[in-house]
Amino acid sequence: MNPASFAGSQNVNEILNNEIMNLPIQYRTIVTLYHLDEMNYSEIAEITKLPIGTVKSHLFRARKLLKNRLELKYTKEDLCQ
């Protein structure tokens, strides 16, 4: 990976992390557990004391909200460096 690509990927990671941190707490928690900690729905449900259906619903809504926020703030070129 060349330095420009590495810098671009670092920038995208920073953007994503910042946007995840700005999600509502219930969404941020589930996104973090699922995508960053690589837990499955059952594990997240056990930790959060939520039904699996609610975990799936929150994850779906969080991804949708994150996508919408990213599309409003950034161009595709910003995120695909």
Secondary structure as UniProt FT lines:
FT   HELIX           3..21
FT   HELIX           25..31
FT   HELIX           32..36
FT   HELIX           41..48
FT   HELIX           52..73
FT   HELIX           76..79
//
